[in-house]
Structures are given as structure tokens and as C-alpha cells.
Amino acid sequence: MTTLPMPGFAEVLAAAARIAGHAHATPTIASRALDAETGARLQFKCEHLQRIGAFKFRGACNAVWSLDEASAARGVVTHSSGNHGAALALAARGRGIPCHVVVPEGAVRAKLAAIAAYGAILHPCAASIAAREAVCAQVLADTGATLVHPYTDPRVIAGQGTAALELLTAHPDLEALVVPLGGGGLAAGTALAMRALAPHCRLYLAEPSGAADGARSFATGVLDHDFVPDTICDGLRGTLGAINFGILRTAGAQVLTVDDRQVVAAMRLAWTRTKQLVEPSSATALAAVLAHRPLFEGRRVGIILSGGNVDLDALPELFAIAREAQP
């Protein structure tokens, strides 16, 4: 398998050109009510309005359309709890090539349904990262497809960076950017765009405390994957990638952790104040700004709302958690 070079800002620009005819340039919104809640001036990049309902389509689209014809004909494979799988399936369908998605037990049903609806072939596995990778390896051996990793693939990272590229082009005066942290694809892509367009800006990574391998890794300077995720933020349960960790450390990023109650409270607040429904993984970014208000007061802050694929049947139970957390 060919090793791809580390991505840089040039790759982000190339990705923007490559996906322009496929991905949406999503809007940015503001909220005076949330500015008052946080003491900051917020700009929300609405990636929950992206195709498949998440930023993931950017990276998957860039990866699929980067393939040469011979490689593309053999298809693509990945492992995903939802959004990346749906994104890769839709991108592959757009190019007319096969897509295989290894899906772990316990994934959100609505997300699995979306992956299947976009035409992917699903391969179930146990919930562990090791199980995902083992089944992926078998599918690769059987099909000759190209692996498109959810967050360590340089083509994916460059594609995810196009969201921050759009945000910083529209708002070059931002002093801070806040993005969710799971595997680090969006975070690393954001870092690449930020360092080129807004080197004065500070990058903050919002991570659930029940999957805080990023916080531990940044604290010690060494990747720490020794944990079992325990969070409602299903999109952030993956382990931080090595390539992503390196990019983020170079960018001087800082991790901010939030617990599930803070996440759901932020999710509910976003709906109440802006009428934007985002999934828990996405709400971590707003939760971090609310929980660490002194860091952001008086600053111009960009927040990437990463996804909106909410299990509607679970909303009453989720919002009940937020109500219980209120004093």
C-alpha cells in the first residue's frame, strides 16, 4: 500500500477545488443570545447542513475523487460508527464505485440506515477498534479496495480542512477556533487552514471526558489509547490518530474536556437559541466555550458545528439529562 505524504495547506486548497462541485459551501450564523451566554462573539460554521448532515463528506469526497481510475474501480472501504461511512458511501455513489463499510455493534440506528441508503455494503463487527481494523483488513484482502481511514488518511484531513478554509476566508478576524476532537481529522484539517490563514488564531479541541485520550496525550506528549470510551458522543469515541496528534501539537492546540451533561445542555441551548439541531458530538464545541468562559470572553470565536445526525427517538431522554443538570 502506498504511503501518502503528510498534508499541508496546499492540499487543503487542492481539496477545496476538487470537491467544489460535490460538497456544499455551508453557511455561517451568529446568535446574539449565545454571545450573551458566553461573553464572546461567536460565528458558527454549520457543517450539520453539509451533505449527509456532517463535515465528514468533505474528507470522504476528496479521498474518493483523488483516486486514479484503476484504483477507483476496485472501490473503497472504511470502518465507521456512522457519519464517515455515510459520507464515503455517498461520495462513492457519486463516482459510481463500490463502497464497503465496517460497522461496530451499538452504532446509532439512524446513522446505519443512512449508510445503507447511500448504497454501501455493510460488514458488522464487535465494537472495539481492533475488531474494526481486523474486518477492514479482510475486506481489503478480498476486494482490493482502497482503505479510506476515517481520520488518519491525509486526503481526508485535507478535505476536512476546507470547512475552516471557508470559515476563515469569510471571517479572517477570528481569534479562536473550537472544534470537536475524536480521531482528529477535522481538528488536524482545521489546524492546517488556520496556520496559513490566521496564524494569530488559537485552536481549542473540545473532547468528552468519557473519551479523553486527547487530553491525556497532550498532557504527556505521548499518545494514550488505554481507555474504554464512555460517552453519548458516539462520533468522538475513536482514538486520536498519530498523524493528527503531530499536526495538532505543531499548531499549539489546547484540549478542553466537557462531560455528557454539559454536552446535552449545550445541544439543547443551541436548539433553543438558534433553532439548529446538532448531534451530541457536535455540541461539545459550544459546551467547551460555555464551560470555559474565561478563556473566550471578549474574543471573536469560530465554532464548527460538525454534524446534525440526531436519533430523534432518543431526543426526549437526552434533553431530560439536560433538565436534570439545571440547578
Order of alpha helices (4+ residues) and beta strands (2+ residues): alpha-beta-alpha-beta-alpha-alpha-beta-alpha-beta-alpha-beta-alpha-beta-alpha-beta-alpha-beta-alpha-alpha-beta-alpha-alpha-alpha-beta-alpha
